[in-house]
Amino acid sequence: AIAATAIALAPDAFAASLARGIAEPAKSWRRAIRVGSIFGVAEGAMAAIGWGLATLFAGPVRSFDHWLALIILSILGIMMIREGMSRAEDGQMAAAKPKTLYGTILTAIGTSID
């Protein structure tokens, strides 16, 4: 079960860490290991936190969990549709920001939070 969970969680974190690593201005093994480690730790930590919270709140939330999921996913879907329908002022995409450690950590957490 642990191996199946790891295989299921790995592709999005791998793709995001690969993209983040490719976008690094200076290519080095040290930076590659740093980016991979950040994504690996974030993925493992989020799985552990999710398991802990699920065991803690499973009983009280069980009666309305389906409604909670509907509301959260509806809000996210509406936000994604609105963002996709909106245009930048000049029709161009925003310029990429410099890659920082903080940005890498946020990307890792954002990828792992699902």
C-alpha positions as CSV (number, residue, x, y, z in Angstrom):
1,A,0.0,0.0,0.0
2,I,2.8,2.4,0.8
3,A,4.5,1.7,-2.6
4,A,1.2,2.2,-4.5
5,T,0.7,5.5,-2.6
6,A,4.3,6.6,-3.5
7,I,3.8,5.8,-7.1
8,A,0.5,7.6,-7.3
9,L,1.9,10.8,-5.6
10,A,5.2,10.9,-7.5
11,P,4.4,12.0,-11.0
12,D,3.2,15.5,-10.3
13,A,6.0,16.3,-7.9
14,F,8.5,14.8,-10.3
15,A,7.2,16.9,-13.2
16,A,7.1,20.1,-11.1
17,S,10.6,19.5,-9.7
18,L,11.9,18.8,-13.2
19,A,10.4,22.0,-14.6
20,R,11.7,24.0,-11.7
21,G,15.2,22.5,-12.1
22,I,15.2,23.2,-15.8
23,A,14.3,26.8,-15.1
24,E,17.2,27.3,-12.8
25,P,19.6,29.8,-14.3
26,A,22.8,27.9,-13.3
27,K,22.8,24.2,-13.7
28,S,24.6,22.2,-11.1
29,W,24.3,18.9,-9.2
30,R,24.0,20.8,-5.9
31,R,21.0,22.8,-7.2
32,A,19.4,19.7,-8.7
33,I,19.7,17.8,-5.5
34,R,18.3,20.8,-3.5
35,V,15.3,21.1,-5.7
36,G,14.6,17.3,-5.7
37,S,15.0,17.2,-2.0
38,I,12.6,20.0,-1.4
39,F,10.0,18.4,-3.5
40,G,10.6,15.0,-1.9
41,V,10.4,16.3,1.6
42,A,7.2,18.3,0.8
43,E,5.5,15.3,-0.8
44,G,6.3,13.1,2.2
45,A,5.4,15.7,4.8
46,M,2.1,16.4,3.1
47,A,1.2,12.7,3.0
48,A,2.0,12.4,6.7
49,I,0.1,15.5,7.6
50,G,-2.9,14.4,5.5
51,W,-3.0,11.0,7.1
52,G,-2.8,12.6,10.6
53,L,-5.6,15.1,9.9
54,A,-7.7,12.4,8.3
55,T,-7.5,10.1,11.3
56,L,-8.2,13.0,13.7
57,F,-11.2,14.5,11.9
58,A,-12.7,11.5,10.0
59,G,-15.4,10.9,12.6
60,P,-16.8,14.4,13.0
61,V,-16.6,15.3,9.3
62,R,-18.0,12.0,7.9
63,S,-21.6,13.2,7.9
64,F,-21.0,16.2,5.6
65,D,-17.7,15.3,3.8
66,H,-19.4,15.0,0.4
67,W,-20.9,18.5,0.7
68,L,-17.6,19.9,1.8
69,A,-15.9,18.4,-1.2
70,L,-18.5,19.7,-3.5
71,I,-18.1,23.3,-2.1
72,I,-14.3,23.3,-2.2
73,L,-14.1,21.8,-5.7
74,S,-16.8,24.1,-7.0
75,I,-15.0,27.2,-5.7
76,L,-11.7,26.0,-7.2
77,G,-13.4,25.2,-10.5
78,I,-15.0,28.6,-10.7
79,M,-11.7,30.3,-9.9
80,M,-9.9,28.3,-12.6
81,I,-12.6,29.1,-15.2
82,R,-12.5,32.8,-14.3
83,E,-8.7,32.9,-14.5
84,G,-8.7,31.1,-17.8
85,M,-11.3,33.4,-19.3
86,S,-9.5,36.6,-18.2
87,R,-6.7,38.1,-20.3
88,A,-3.6,40.0,-19.4
89,E,-3.9,43.7,-20.1
90,D,-1.6,43.5,-23.2
91,G,-2.5,40.0,-24.1
92,Q,0.9,38.7,-23.1
93,M,1.8,36.3,-20.4
94,A,3.6,37.8,-17.4
95,A,7.4,37.5,-17.4
96,A,8.9,34.7,-15.4
97,K,10.1,35.7,-12.0
98,P,13.6,34.8,-10.8
99,K,13.8,31.3,-9.3
100,T,14.3,31.6,-5.5
101,L,14.4,29.1,-2.7
102,Y,11.2,30.5,-1.3
103,G,9.5,30.1,-4.7
104,T,10.8,26.5,-5.0
105,I,9.4,25.7,-1.5
106,L,6.0,27.2,-2.4
107,T,5.9,25.3,-5.7
108,A,6.7,22.1,-3.8
109,I,4.0,22.7,-1.2
110,G,1.4,23.7,-3.9
111,T,2.2,20.5,-5.9
112,S,2.0,18.3,-2.8
113,I,-1.1,19.8,-1.2
114,D,-3.5,17.9,-3.5
